[in-house]
Amino acid sequence: AIDLGTTTATGALSVTAGGAITDSGVISNNGQTATLNAGANAITLDQSSDFGTLDVDGSVTNLSVTDSDDLILAAVTTSGTLQVTAGGALSDSGTIVAGGATTISNAGNTVVLDDASNNFAAIGVTGSNVTLVDTNAIDLAATTTSGTLQVTAGGAVSDSGTIVAGGATTISNAGNTVILNDASNDFASIGVTGSVVTLVDTNAIDLGTTTATGALSVTAGGAITDSGVITNNGQTATLNAGANAITLDQSSDFGTLDVDGSVTNLSVTDSDDLILAAVTTSGTL
């Protein structure tokens, strides 16, 4: 094992150890590439250092990194957890494969992890605008964005924590399920491409451009509106806005529309055939 004290490298930094790599001092390597190899051991760098690009050779158990500024993650593979805290933009220049939970803490800064071969188990992010790409299924743990949230996956998208997105959310997952059903989720607006799509929002929800080739279920604690066209032809869309209004006026294409509960006012525009299942309103239809 090796412990790195206060270290400044104005060029490439390479550290290879037969055990864990830790730090007891600040490491300054901004604008350069640090290559670390701890074999199958852990790397814990929690001293608010300043890396440029961080490249981890081999497959470590757990990787924890704190950076005071921007950070680029090159190839990173962990069999366990991945924890990254940054004080600036976080991005990737290589593939990230994390066998355990990934936690990104980067409030106020962008997080762009968009390598097409990334493979997260579960990932929770705090950031401004957040972009995530996963070649397989992705599980969103507790995630808070002050701006946009964009998720592209090659498998099922689900949540194991609460998602609070201050800007527009876009989920791109054609052919796969999207189940975001944490009761405390709070989206500003959300547009989804998927097969079976389930969305839950503790407050009002605005549906952006959405295509669901299977059942569509939307539950909200406030009004349900649309700012984009919803395509769900030949399927059943089940909407529950409690005692609030549902206004869908974007010339969408539903198959069967089923409204749970008793809404105040219901307004729907459909460009094609429409079947109304159970509908109860206390106001206009």
Disulfide bonds with the S-S distance in Angstrom:
none
